[in-house]
Amino acid sequence: MSCPPYHWWRTVFYLIPAITVYTIVLGAASIVSSVFDRRGYFAHRCARAWSWLILKTTGVRVSVEGLERLTPGTTYVFVSNHQSIYDIPVIFASLPYQLRIIAKASLARFPVLGWHLKRGGHLFVDRRHPDPVGILNRWRSLVSDGLSLIIFAEGTRSPDGRVNRFKGGSFLLAIEAGLPVVPLAVIGTRRVMPKGRLRTEPADVRLVIHDPIPSPVLGAPTPRDAKALADKVHAIVEKTVESI
């Protein structure tokens, strides 16, 4: 019977306890702040601090490219590929925007993390019983507060690092809301912690921010319109990821 590698021991006995403490302390602070801060601005600052601490503790060094392509004060829909659970702290720590995510409904049941997401104004989607009208109404409420959204359009983490097909549902909402879509390419997080592995390793990660794509102005957008936009964004992200 072989002994687990060093980074397994480091993950289980150092990193997981440390992240648990970060989550409890900053999650509690964000939940308390939601009583006074309806828009969740302070909760987002807690999320950015949580992300920075996780990256620092794990030994993840992030290089950000293309931040100058964004206009401060603009509300965007950021669309990213999804290689690892580390994609979330990389994006939150790197983008100086008030971000909210669209998450699967099961995350709302997690103690502290789920409470933080709910109180912080993040959106939950029940994949078995989706409510597109309700999601769009909540989305419009966030937009009115100047909040940007982050979407992992593959729907799940890639098992092999390839960029899988982007689902069109969120793009339809982006078109209906009239928001510009920003393709993001996250490269290298799979080396930190790929799907299905209980072990992290330090690594260099790149976040590439592409030019915003204006949503087409359509009176009554259809799923076909959403698929066309999804395919366009997918091609940009896939080309970047595969070129590395």
Backbone bond lengths (Angstrom), bond angles and torsions (degrees), N, CA, C in turn:
res aa  C-N    CA-C-N  psi(-1)  N-CA   C-N-CA  omega(-1)  CA-C   N-CA-C  phi
1 M - - - 1.460 - - 1.533 109.71 -
2 S 1.328 117.56 119.49 1.453 121.68 -176.48 1.516 110.94 -80.18
3 C 1.326 115.40 150.59 1.466 121.32 179.20 1.523 109.11 -81.69
4 P 1.332 118.33 138.19 1.470 120.06 177.20 1.524 110.89 -58.02
5 P 1.333 117.58 148.67 1.468 120.56 -179.80 1.519 112.37 -66.65
6 Y 1.321 114.67 165.09 1.469 121.45 -176.37 1.527 112.31 -54.21
7 H 1.346 116.98 -44.23 1.454 119.09 -175.00 1.530 112.63 -68.94
8 W 1.323 118.07 -20.96 1.465 119.79 173.32 1.520 109.48 -67.77
9 W 1.329 116.86 -46.83 1.460 121.07 178.85 1.528 110.51 -62.46
10 R 1.321 115.62 -41.75 1.470 120.45 179.55 1.526 110.72 -63.08
11 T 1.325 117.01 -40.35 1.470 120.70 179.82 1.520 111.40 -66.66
12 V 1.325 116.50 -48.65 1.465 121.37 -173.15 1.530 112.41 -71.89
13 F 1.329 116.83 -41.53 1.470 119.03 -171.43 1.526 114.43 -103.10
14 Y 1.334 117.07 -7.05 1.461 119.15 177.11 1.526 111.97 -124.68
15 L 1.330 116.32 -53.97 1.464 119.29 -172.32 1.528 112.55 -70.79
16 I 1.328 117.51 -47.45 1.469 119.52 -179.00 1.526 111.62 -62.13
17 P 1.349 119.84 -45.91 1.468 118.54 175.06 1.529 112.98 -59.84
18 A 1.339 117.13 -39.44 1.464 119.94 -179.53 1.532 110.94 -64.87
19 I 1.338 116.77 -44.88 1.462 120.62 179.78 1.527 110.74 -65.64
20 T 1.328 116.87 -34.20 1.466 120.48 176.65 1.521 110.70 -61.38
21 V 1.331 116.34 -43.18 1.470 120.41 178.15 1.523 110.23 -64.81
22 Y 1.351 117.42 -45.97 1.472 120.60 178.56 1.528 110.04 -56.88
23 T 1.343 116.06 -43.91 1.465 120.60 -175.95 1.526 111.43 -66.17
24 I 1.324 116.52 -43.48 1.467 120.06 -178.92 1.532 111.22 -65.96
25 V 1.338 116.27 -47.70 1.469 120.07 -175.63 1.525 111.04 -68.12
26 L 1.337 116.91 -52.15 1.463 119.56 -176.68 1.522 111.45 -74.69
27 G 1.338 116.89 -31.75 1.452 119.52 175.66 1.513 111.39 -64.70
28 A 1.323 116.74 -42.71 1.466 120.30 178.12 1.522 111.00 -63.71
29 A 1.348 116.30 -40.78 1.470 119.94 178.97 1.527 110.89 -62.95
30 S 1.335 116.35 -40.47 1.466 119.05 -178.61 1.525 111.25 -69.84
31 I 1.332 116.91 -37.07 1.466 120.52 179.66 1.528 110.42 -65.89
32 V 1.337 116.47 -44.57 1.468 120.23 178.36 1.525 110.21 -62.35
33 S 1.340 116.54 -40.87 1.472 120.00 -177.62 1.525 112.22 -64.99
34 S 1.344 116.45 -25.82 1.470 119.44 -177.14 1.527 112.12 -65.92
35 V 1.335 116.54 -18.78 1.467 119.84 176.81 1.530 110.23 -66.12
36 F 1.347 116.21 -33.80 1.463 120.96 -176.43 1.529 112.81 -105.16
37 D 1.329 117.23 -19.49 1.465 121.89 -174.02 1.522 108.84 -121.21
38 R 1.339 116.26 88.72 1.470 121.05 -174.75 1.522 112.49 -61.92
39 R 1.329 117.38 -33.56 1.462 120.49 -175.99 1.525 113.33 -79.62
40 G 1.320 117.59 -10.90 1.458 120.62 176.12 1.513 115.20 78.29
41 Y 1.338 117.50 22.40 1.467 119.68 -178.57 1.530 111.53 -65.15
42 F 1.338 116.45 -45.03 1.464 118.68 179.80 1.534 110.21 -68.08
43 A 1.323 117.01 -36.91 1.464 120.35 177.77 1.523 110.65 -59.61
44 H 1.333 116.34 -37.26 1.465 118.99 178.02 1.528 111.10 -67.96
45 R 1.326 117.20 -36.39 1.467 118.88 176.02 1.529 110.51 -63.54
46 C 1.326 116.25 -35.81 1.475 119.67 174.89 1.523 110.31 -63.38
47 A 1.337 116.20 -41.12 1.469 120.63 179.81 1.522 110.83 -64.19
48 R 1.333 117.32 -38.53 1.467 119.98 178.58 1.531 110.66 -67.61
49 A 1.338 116.73 -40.48 1.468 119.87 177.28 1.521 110.72 -63.95
50 W 1.334 116.34 -43.08 1.476 122.12 176.73 1.522 110.19 -58.03
51 S 1.320 116.89 -44.28 1.467 121.39 -179.38 1.524 111.00 -64.25
52 W 1.336 115.99 -45.77 1.466 120.16 -179.60 1.528 111.08 -60.98
53 L 1.325 116.47 -42.95 1.470 120.35 -179.66 1.528 111.03 -63.61
54 I 1.326 116.99 -42.02 1.472 120.29 179.65 1.524 110.62 -62.71
55 L 1.324 116.87 -45.83 1.464 119.88 -179.74 1.523 111.00 -64.06
56 K 1.322 116.64 -42.88 1.465 120.98 -179.20 1.526 110.72 -64.84
57 T 1.320 116.75 -44.80 1.467 120.71 -178.45 1.524 111.61 -66.49
58 T 1.327 116.75 -37.11 1.463 121.06 -179.16 1.522 111.70 -76.07
59 G 1.331 117.58 -26.14 1.459 120.79 -176.59 1.521 112.54 91.37
60 V 1.339 116.05 31.75 1.469 121.38 179.10 1.530 108.83 -93.76
61 R 1.327 116.05 122.98 1.464 122.41 178.92 1.527 107.99 -106.63
62 V 1.331 116.64 120.64 1.466 121.76 -173.07 1.524 110.75 -106.87
63 S 1.324 115.53 128.45 1.456 122.55 172.63 1.521 108.42 -106.91
64 V 1.342 117.19 122.58 1.465 122.40 -177.01 1.527 109.18 -106.06
65 E 1.330 115.90 128.57 1.456 121.64 179.16 1.529 109.68 -123.35
66 G 1.328 116.38 134.00 1.454 120.80 173.00 1.515 116.00 95.64
67 L 1.324 118.05 9.97 1.466 119.77 -178.90 1.530 111.19 -61.63
68 E 1.324 115.84 -27.96 1.473 119.84 -179.76 1.531 112.38 -68.83
69 R 1.322 117.73 -11.07 1.465 120.71 178.74 1.527 112.39 -77.04
70 L 1.318 116.70 -12.00 1.458 120.87 -177.48 1.520 110.94 -96.67
71 T 1.326 115.52 149.24 1.461 121.71 178.80 1.523 109.30 -102.11
72 P 1.335 118.38 116.93 1.465 120.47 -179.54 1.529 111.04 -55.66
73 G 1.329 115.42 139.20 1.456 120.81 178.88 1.513 114.72 89.21
74 T 1.324 117.13 -6.25 1.464 120.77 179.46 1.528 110.02 -88.91
75 T 1.311 116.45 143.18 1.464 121.63 176.05 1.529 108.88 -90.22
76 Y 1.320 115.97 127.21 1.461 121.33 -176.66 1.530 111.01 -124.09
77 V 1.330 114.79 161.55 1.460 122.41 164.18 1.522 106.20 -109.37
78 F 1.325 117.03 107.78 1.458 122.02 178.78 1.525 108.96 -87.34
79 V 1.327 116.65 128.04 1.466 121.51 -178.64 1.528 108.56 -120.31
80 S 1.331 115.61 121.65 1.461 120.77 -174.11 1.522 111.81 -124.69
81 N 1.329 114.87 155.08 1.461 120.07 165.59 1.526 108.38 -72.97
82 H 1.329 116.58 169.50 1.477 120.04 -173.70 1.524 109.48 -138.10
83 Q 1.357 115.28 102.48 1.462 121.47 -178.59 1.516 113.73 -102.86
84 S 1.332 116.95 -25.41 1.457 120.29 -170.10 1.521 109.19 -161.74
85 I 1.340 116.44 160.60 1.457 119.06 173.94 1.535 110.77 -65.31
86 Y 1.328 117.02 -14.72 1.463 120.65 177.41 1.523 112.92 -76.44
87 D 1.337 118.09 -9.31 1.464 119.95 176.29 1.522 111.13 -59.19
88 I 1.335 116.36 -38.72 1.470 120.24 -176.59 1.526 111.81 -64.39
89 P 1.350 120.33 -52.56 1.471 117.60 177.32 1.520 113.59 -63.52
90 V 1.339 118.17 -32.23 1.470 120.07 177.57 1.521 110.42 -61.13
91 I 1.330 116.99 -47.41 1.466 121.19 -177.14 1.524 111.05 -70.60
92 F 1.322 117.65 -45.19 1.464 120.22 -178.30 1.522 111.40 -63.78
93 A 1.323 117.46 -39.07 1.460 120.05 -178.43 1.525 112.08 -74.36
94 S 1.334 117.25 -23.19 1.462 120.83 -170.79 1.522 114.79 -98.70
95 L 1.328 117.79 -26.17 1.469 120.50 -176.17 1.527 110.31 -99.14
96 P 1.336 118.13 120.16 1.468 121.10 -178.84 1.528 111.96 -81.82
97 Y 1.321 116.13 54.54 1.461 122.47 -179.38 1.519 109.28 -130.79
98 Q 1.323 115.61 151.70 1.460 121.02 171.36 1.528 107.19 -72.93
99 L 1.325 117.02 106.01 1.464 122.13 -173.73 1.522 111.57 -106.90
100 R 1.314 115.51 143.65 1.454 122.17 170.36 1.532 107.39 -130.15
101 I 1.304 117.22 146.48 1.457 120.62 -177.67 1.527 110.67 -109.07
102 I 1.320 115.13 158.94 1.462 121.49 168.59 1.515 106.07 -102.57
103 A 1.324 117.21 113.26 1.459 122.45 -172.74 1.524 110.59 -118.50
104 K 1.318 115.52 157.30 1.455 119.31 175.75 1.530 109.44 -69.01
105 A 1.329 115.45 146.95 1.465 121.59 -171.43 1.525 112.60 -60.15
106 S 1.329 117.91 -27.84 1.470 120.36 -177.15 1.520 112.31 -63.09
107 L 1.351 117.89 -25.78 1.462 120.18 179.50 1.522 111.90 -65.30
108 A 1.326 116.92 -25.54 1.468 120.45 -178.88 1.524 111.76 -64.91
109 R 1.329 117.62 -19.05 1.469 121.10 -177.68 1.523 112.86 -86.62
110 F 1.347 117.57 -7.96 1.461 119.88 -179.29 1.524 109.90 -74.87
111 P 1.360 117.49 130.75 1.465 119.57 177.08 1.528 110.92 -59.32
112 V 1.295 117.56 143.91 1.463 128.01 178.13 1.529 111.08 66.46
113 L 1.342 117.97 -61.84 1.464 120.18 -178.63 1.527 110.87 -61.31
114 G 1.339 116.58 -48.63 1.451 120.34 179.58 1.516 112.17 -64.07
115 W 1.328 116.03 -39.60 1.466 119.74 178.92 1.526 110.03 -64.24
116 H 1.340 116.43 -42.15 1.465 120.39 178.57 1.529 110.80 -60.93
117 L 1.327 116.99 -44.95 1.465 120.55 -178.26 1.529 111.08 -63.76
118 K 1.330 116.04 -42.71 1.466 119.49 -179.44 1.522 111.33 -66.44
119 R 1.326 116.64 -46.34 1.458 120.09 -177.24 1.525 111.72 -73.02
120 G 1.339 116.51 -23.04 1.461 120.45 -178.38 1.513 114.09 -86.33
121 G 1.340 117.78 -0.70 1.456 120.25 174.94 1.514 115.62 90.62
122 H 1.329 117.62 15.29 1.460 120.01 177.79 1.535 109.85 -76.42
123 L 1.321 116.07 157.28 1.462 121.47 -176.13 1.516 110.68 -98.37
124 F 1.321 115.53 139.86 1.457 121.39 176.97 1.519 109.75 -116.56
125 V 1.325 115.37 138.75 1.457 121.37 -179.21 1.527 109.14 -123.52
126 D 1.322 115.79 125.34 1.463 121.57 173.47 1.528 106.97 -87.66
127 R 1.318 116.25 106.86 1.462 119.91 -174.59 1.525 112.58 -65.32
128 R 1.326 117.01 -25.22 1.472 119.67 179.55 1.521 111.38 -80.50
129 H 1.348 116.10 -30.45 1.469 120.16 -178.85 1.530 109.00 -135.35
130 P 1.324 117.71 69.98 1.465 120.18 -178.02 1.523 112.39 -66.13
131 D 1.323 114.79 150.00 1.471 121.83 179.65 1.527 107.90 -128.43
132 P 1.338 118.19 79.00 1.467 120.64 -174.43 1.517 113.88 -59.79
133 V 1.338 117.84 -35.85 1.466 120.13 179.95 1.531 110.28 -66.71
134 G 1.335 115.90 -45.33 1.459 119.67 178.89 1.517 112.09 -64.10
135 I 1.345 117.04 -39.83 1.460 121.15 178.64 1.521 110.63 -63.77
136 L 1.339 116.50 -43.85 1.464 119.98 179.78 1.518 111.05 -62.35
137 N 1.335 117.80 -40.25 1.469 120.54 179.10 1.522 111.33 -64.24
138 R 1.342 116.33 -41.77 1.463 119.19 178.16 1.525 110.60 -68.30
139 W 1.334 116.18 -36.63 1.464 121.78 177.89 1.531 109.45 -60.69
140 R 1.331 116.87 -47.05 1.461 120.48 -179.98 1.528 111.50 -61.82
141 S 1.320 116.32 -34.85 1.461 120.26 177.70 1.528 110.47 -64.17
142 L 1.339 117.13 -41.26 1.459 120.79 178.33 1.522 110.95 -65.69
143 V 1.331 115.55 -42.85 1.462 120.22 -179.20 1.523 110.55 -61.27
144 S 1.322 116.39 -39.01 1.471 120.07 -179.84 1.521 111.38 -63.76
145 D 1.331 117.22 -23.21 1.463 121.76 176.89 1.523 112.00 -91.35
146 G 1.354 117.30 4.85 1.459 121.23 178.38 1.514 114.13 75.70
147 L 1.328 117.42 26.93 1.462 121.84 -178.43 1.522 110.70 -96.87
148 S 1.317 116.47 138.96 1.460 121.77 176.96 1.523 109.90 -96.16
149 L 1.330 115.44 159.61 1.460 121.19 -177.44 1.512 111.04 -116.67
150 I 1.331 115.72 146.22 1.454 121.40 173.88 1.527 108.30 -117.33
151 I 1.336 115.72 129.11 1.459 121.30 -176.60 1.520 109.49 -125.94
152 F 1.315 116.78 131.82 1.458 122.43 169.83 1.527 106.28 -98.96
153 A 1.330 114.53 94.00 1.465 120.40 -165.57 1.514 114.33 -73.06
154 E 1.344 118.11 -11.16 1.467 119.55 175.49 1.528 111.14 -72.84
155 G 1.326 116.25 -22.08 1.453 120.15 179.07 1.500 114.78 90.62
156 T 1.333 117.83 -18.74 1.459 122.73 179.26 1.519 108.29 -161.16
157 R 1.331 116.91 169.55 1.458 120.06 179.16 1.533 111.25 -72.79
158 S 1.310 115.31 142.99 1.459 120.57 178.40 1.533 109.78 -73.05
159 P 1.332 118.32 130.69 1.464 119.93 -179.82 1.529 113.73 -76.19
160 D 1.333 117.09 -18.45 1.470 119.76 -175.38 1.524 113.71 -128.11
161 G 1.331 117.93 5.92 1.456 120.86 178.73 1.511 114.71 90.98
162 R 1.319 117.70 -13.18 1.458 120.20 177.41 1.526 109.99 -73.53
163 V 1.337 115.17 153.74 1.458 120.09 179.62 1.523 108.28 -89.05
164 N 1.315 116.07 108.87 1.458 120.69 -178.76 1.530 111.08 -77.29
165 R 1.301 115.50 171.07 1.467 121.24 -177.95 1.524 110.92 -57.06
166 F 1.341 115.69 139.31 1.456 121.30 177.19 1.531 109.79 -86.35
167 K 1.319 115.84 132.27 1.458 120.52 178.00 1.527 109.80 -78.78
168 G 1.338 115.99 144.97 1.456 120.57 -170.12 1.507 116.57 -86.75
169 G 1.351 118.59 -13.43 1.456 120.44 -172.99 1.517 114.50 -55.63
170 S 1.334 116.99 -47.08 1.460 120.57 -178.35 1.521 111.61 -68.63
171 F 1.321 116.65 -30.53 1.467 119.98 178.92 1.531 110.40 -69.31
172 L 1.319 116.55 -33.97 1.462 119.69 176.37 1.522 110.11 -63.20
173 L 1.324 116.47 -40.59 1.461 120.58 177.51 1.526 110.79 -65.48
174 A 1.342 117.07 -38.78 1.463 120.86 179.21 1.524 110.67 -63.03
175 I 1.346 116.14 -41.47 1.467 120.23 178.85 1.522 110.30 -65.00
176 E 1.331 116.60 -44.20 1.465 120.30 -179.43 1.524 111.47 -64.12
177 A 1.334 116.63 -33.27 1.466 120.22 179.57 1.528 111.82 -83.88
178 G 1.346 117.30 -12.77 1.460 121.04 179.11 1.512 114.37 70.50
179 L 1.337 117.08 32.83 1.461 120.87 -176.48 1.525 111.61 -101.32
180 P 1.333 117.34 144.40 1.465 119.92 174.92 1.531 110.84 -69.84
181 V 1.320 115.87 144.33 1.464 122.73 -178.43 1.525 108.81 -106.38
182 V 1.329 116.62 130.21 1.458 121.78 -179.50 1.526 109.88 -112.14
183 P 1.341 118.51 112.85 1.471 120.14 176.43 1.535 110.50 -71.54
184 L 1.320 116.21 132.90 1.463 122.91 175.62 1.525 108.92 -119.18
185 A 1.324 116.27 136.93 1.460 120.85 174.33 1.524 108.49 -117.32
186 V 1.333 115.96 115.59 1.467 121.60 176.65 1.526 107.39 -99.70
187 I 1.324 115.86 124.24 1.464 121.02 -173.67 1.522 109.27 -128.07
188 G 1.322 116.37 124.08 1.453 120.84 173.77 1.508 116.28 108.45
189 T 1.343 118.60 -11.92 1.469 118.79 -178.72 1.521 112.15 -68.86
190 R 1.316 116.39 -22.09 1.465 118.65 178.29 1.528 110.84 -66.35
191 R 1.322 117.02 -25.87 1.474 120.01 175.81 1.524 110.75 -72.79
192 V 1.327 116.24 -25.09 1.471 119.90 178.26 1.524 109.74 -75.04
193 M 1.342 116.03 -52.66 1.464 120.13 -178.73 1.526 109.59 -159.22
194 P 1.330 117.48 94.98 1.464 119.51 178.09 1.526 111.37 -72.70
195 K 1.298 115.23 165.03 1.458 121.41 179.18 1.534 110.06 -60.33
196 G 1.330 116.32 131.10 1.456 121.17 175.79 1.514 115.70 88.83
197 R 1.353 119.09 4.37 1.465 120.54 -178.62 1.521 110.54 -118.55
198 L 1.318 117.06 126.41 1.460 122.11 177.63 1.531 108.91 -92.15
199 R 1.310 115.65 67.07 1.463 121.16 177.43 1.518 108.63 -165.31
200 T 1.315 115.99 132.68 1.455 120.26 176.27 1.525 109.52 -111.06
201 E 1.304 115.94 154.86 1.459 121.76 176.39 1.517 109.09 -140.55
202 P 1.324 117.77 143.04 1.469 119.79 176.28 1.533 110.34 -60.68
203 A 1.328 116.54 146.92 1.468 120.05 -179.17 1.518 109.95 -163.47
204 D 1.330 114.46 161.68 1.460 121.61 172.21 1.522 108.46 -92.56
205 V 1.327 116.13 132.48 1.464 122.32 -176.34 1.526 109.03 -125.39
206 R 1.328 115.57 144.62 1.464 120.73 176.24 1.522 110.20 -115.99
207 L 1.321 115.45 139.01 1.461 121.91 171.34 1.523 107.26 -119.74
208 V 1.326 116.57 113.66 1.463 121.82 -178.24 1.527 108.84 -104.95
209 I 1.325 116.02 121.75 1.461 122.58 -179.96 1.523 108.49 -102.55
210 H 1.312 116.82 121.04 1.455 121.57 -178.90 1.529 110.98 -94.12
211 D 1.322 115.84 170.22 1.459 120.94 179.15 1.528 110.57 -61.89
212 P 1.340 117.40 139.22 1.468 119.96 175.88 1.529 111.13 -61.40
213 I 1.322 115.68 142.91 1.457 122.93 177.69 1.529 108.12 -109.40
214 P 1.334 118.45 116.62 1.471 118.94 178.62 1.529 110.94 -63.22
215 S 1.311 116.66 137.14 1.465 119.67 174.94 1.522 109.21 -67.96
216 P 1.332 118.48 139.45 1.468 119.97 178.68 1.530 110.72 -63.31
217 V 1.315 114.99 141.52 1.467 120.36 179.26 1.528 107.82 -86.28
218 L 1.331 115.34 106.84 1.465 121.09 -176.60 1.520 109.54 -131.07
219 G 1.306 115.73 139.47 1.458 119.50 179.89 1.514 112.82 -68.46
220 A 1.318 115.93 -41.25 1.466 121.08 -179.23 1.521 108.47 -140.68
221 P 1.342 117.42 81.30 1.470 120.41 -177.73 1.521 111.85 -62.35
222 T 1.319 115.30 146.62 1.457 122.09 -177.82 1.525 109.88 -116.43
223 P 1.334 117.33 166.49 1.467 119.47 174.32 1.522 112.95 -55.96
224 R 1.316 117.57 -30.71 1.467 120.06 177.43 1.528 110.95 -65.31
225 D 1.337 117.17 -39.61 1.462 120.91 176.49 1.533 110.73 -63.44
226 A 1.316 115.75 -41.16 1.464 120.41 179.34 1.523 110.65 -64.91
227 K 1.317 117.29 -40.44 1.461 121.04 179.39 1.523 110.61 -64.47
228 A 1.320 117.21 -38.82 1.462 120.16 179.40 1.530 110.46 -62.70
229 L 1.330 117.23 -42.81 1.469 120.58 177.92 1.522 110.48 -68.02
230 A 1.332 116.77 -41.52 1.467 120.79 178.82 1.521 110.80 -60.07
231 D 1.326 117.04 -43.76 1.465 121.17 -179.66 1.530 111.27 -64.70
232 K 1.332 116.33 -37.36 1.464 120.51 179.24 1.526 111.01 -64.85
233 V 1.325 116.32 -45.80 1.466 120.99 179.64 1.528 110.03 -66.92
234 H 1.324 116.55 -41.74 1.464 121.09 179.44 1.524 110.99 -58.33
235 A 1.329 117.07 -43.07 1.469 120.92 -178.39 1.528 110.99 -61.80
236 I 1.335 116.53 -39.07 1.470 120.57 179.67 1.520 110.96 -66.47
237 V 1.340 116.08 -47.17 1.460 120.17 -178.39 1.528 110.86 -67.38
238 E 1.311 117.11 -44.44 1.469 120.94 -178.92 1.522 111.44 -60.82
239 K 1.329 117.36 -42.87 1.459 121.05 179.73 1.517 111.37 -60.95
240 T 1.338 116.55 -40.76 1.459 120.64 179.77 1.516 111.48 -67.14
241 V 1.337 116.65 -46.18 1.465 120.52 -178.03 1.528 111.18 -64.07
242 E 1.323 116.69 -41.74 1.469 120.48 -176.51 1.523 113.22 -77.44
243 S 1.332 116.40 -15.90 1.468 118.96 -178.84 1.517 112.49 -81.98
244 I 1.331 116.62 -11.59 1.466 121.18 -177.41 1.532 110.29 -86.09
